[in-house]
């Protein structure tokens, strides 16, 4: 409800309000006394009113109390004032009169224009300009119409958008089904021409004297092969191929998936799926959402990408999770007795089911607790979400659940920067062209 002659509030954090009001520039100082709305440190310096928050002004409960031209009554609890005033320097239970403005030049010395009102200048505010003020108007005009005496003015009276206009809005979107997140971009944004080519990291082994990393040399660290080249739709795309350490027990490269009814990769037990999603194996990974800016190429990769082809073979099946629609690539009645364990692990998660308190006091899927309520690390209990995400029409690998960011910069004839941050931390690698 709007009431005239009311108390206004200055909300400094909402710069979009743009009040349409004008300002008073009549304050000045003569003979040690400060005129109306001028800067002050104590009451006896003010010819009129008292010194509130460093300005000569007076208490008010409505605009009628501010009789000077182009002034209005503002709520003393407004963030625009409390952020600039020491505790106790503002009156309680009332407002103060402030000048109306459209720019800092409309305000007296020691104050600045914030959302149409002259407020005490912030210590880090630059001189000149406006801190949220807008074009002129007057009290009773667009800056806040008066509709009677004795009321209090709120910011909603100022002819500006109300916060309530943006709360509890009925969005015309049906959330009955899960929201489909767009796939990540594979084309690199920006000019990536300086990064084009085939690159390999220099060995970190001091005994190899900075030689190109090679799996044939059985290195103690992984070898990373970065390739950036033209894509099928124009522009540049990229991949990273990993040669694991000679001491790693790894899998890959992997054959193309053909059987959607059993887990993938073939011959890899479901108990190893967690390791596959936590480490980079002998496989090729796509550069997602690559962008060149500030001379750096930034992108992310995902260990979950190895299931892209297998997940694409799956068909979405509706689930009801406590009244919410969900889609998985196995029936909701699937168990290890009627479904391949590998497919069950990739298409569902025990966290979809009921939760119980474990012996350690943590929440855990009931099906993953033994008779003593101890947590079990069986394959179907290790993933919080399925490896394959499904919508109403398709399934795909949940690559966003494992994102590792890389950032490379050109240094002479090399690329330098952290590459594939897991599982060895943000390694600062130097990459050179594979063929000199």
Beta strands, then each sheet from edge to edge (+ up, - down):
strand 1: 29-30
strand 2: 33-34
strand 3: 50-52
strand 4: 55-57
strand 5: 59-60
strand 6: 71-75
strand 7: 95-99
strand 8: 111-114
strand 9: 117-120
strand 10: 197-201
strand 11: 223-230
strand 12: 236-243
strand 13: 284-286
strand 14: 288-293
strand 15: 296-301
strand 16: 317-321
strand 17: 324-328
strand 18: 355-357
strand 19: 363-365
strand 20: 388-390
strand 21: 395-397
strand 22: 404-411
strand 23: 414-418
strand 24: 428-433
sheet 1: 1+ 2-
sheet 2: 3+ 4-
sheet 3: 5+ 7- 6+
sheet 4: 8+ 9-
sheet 5: 13+ 12- 11+ 10- 24+ 23- 22+ 15- 14+
sheet 6: 16+ 17-
sheet 7: 18+ 19-
sheet 8: 20+ 21-
end
